[in-house]
Every structure is written in structure tokens, then in C-alpha cells.
């Protein structure tokens, strides 16, 4: 799962061509001589998808093994270039966070933008790195992953207890130190407790 680029654009209906407000990309996984072309392609496709995403709408466009996700919130549009394996819900959660942070940092100044911004926005570069793991963008996915890990640990614990219980049974039977009454008590208690086992 990989995020290649994140863009924030002014894509209001009254503008003919979307204006890039912020742009961050990681093209390190492309060949050295392909990187500038990839960045140009990202800008071109980002503008095209942003211009075709109506206000208050989300959309995803598939191109080979990549998906371009766009979220236009009343003319402020966030666009993300991810590989096909990046979860869609996480992608839109990330784009929503990017728009929230942009509005916190810059307010409504984006409405007056007329040309592409060349100023780097540190948050976007940090987000590109931080959200390579979809669980960071989507808290529900993170919780689900933690639950799955807990479930695995729980199963391992139960398996070890069962294995230990089987060993305990054989020890009780072999023990000459326990009287017959103690062995009967152990077996009866185990039989009684087995009816209450949930797993």
C-alpha cells in the first residue's frame, strides 16, 4: 500500500482550471529519469479529476494499478494518488483530514487564489509519510487490526492453557501422592467446569 501524491486544489465551479494550493509527492519508487514525468502526470491528472469532481462529492478513478481519489468540499478539493491496495475508506478519511487541516491553517484565503502555489506546506509532506499506513488515517481500521492481534494472542493463550490442562490431567493420573478421593474430586470438578466453557 503506497501513497504517491497528495494535492489540495481550488476547484470551485466558477474557475475554469483548478488552482493547485499545495502539492506533495513521493516518487522515489520510480526510476530516476521517470520522476519528473511522473510529477507532471500527477499534476495533470490531479487537475483533471478535481475539475470533474462536483462540490460536496467524492469520487475514485482507477488507472492500471493506481487509484486517484478526490473529495471536493465546496470548492476546496483534496486529491490522493494511491495504489490499488490502499483501502478506499482510509483514503477518503485521509482526504477529509487534509481539507480540515488546510482550512485550519489557511482559513478561507484559498478562495482568492488565482495561480498555483509554489510554497511547500509541511503538513502535507508529513501526511504523505505518516499515512502510508492506512490504519493511521482510519481509526476504525486501526481498532480492527488491534482486535485481530488481540484475538490471535487470545487463541495462543487458550491453546497453551489447553495443552497445559492436558499435561495436568496426565500428572494427576500418574500421581501416587493423591488419594483416590482427591483424584475423583479433580475429575468431577473438571467435568462440572467443562459445561461452562464458552470457547
Number of C-alpha atoms within 10 A of each C-alpha: 12 19 25 24 22 28 24 29 27 29 28 22 15 8 12 9 17 26 23 24 23 22 25 22 19 17 16 10 10 12 10 9 8 12 15 13 10 17 18 11 12 22 16 11 15 27 22 13 21 31 23 14 22 20 18 12 12 18 16 18 12 13 10 8 9 17 20 24 24 29 28 27 20 14 23 24 34 31 31 26 25 23 18 17 12 18 16 15 14 20 26 22 17 23 25 19 15 21 20 13 14 21 14 10 12 9 11 12 9 18 12 8 14 14 12 14 14 10 9 12 15 12 15 21 17 11 18 21 16 12 17 16 16 23 16 16 22 18 13 13 16 15 12 12 13 12 12 12 12 12 12 12 12 12 13 12 12 13 12 12 12 12 11 11 13 11 11 12 14 10 11 15 12 10 10 9 8 12 10 11 9 12 15 12 12 14 15 12 11 13 11 11 10 10 8 8 7 5 5
